[in-house]
């Protein structure tokens, strides 16, 4: 997927679903953009997959930043 490419997302829980458009940015680009606006990464954690897995899902990354 190209940086800046749009794609549809649907988030579903038991009672409702929402749809929205998101945009793909690779990890290198996201970190570069963060530095350019003055953020400093403090931590990065890859969260484990949920029990049972989700074949449509992907691993989640959790970033912690502060304003440099």
HELIX and SHEET records of a PDB file:
HELIX    1   1 UNK A   27  UNK A   36  1                                  10    
SHEET    1   A 2 UNK A   6  UNK A  12  0                                        
SHEET    2   A 2 UNK A  17  UNK A  23 -1                                        
SHEET    1   B 2 UNK A  39  UNK A  47  0                                        
SHEET    2   B 2 UNK A  60  UNK A  67 -1                                        
END                                                                             
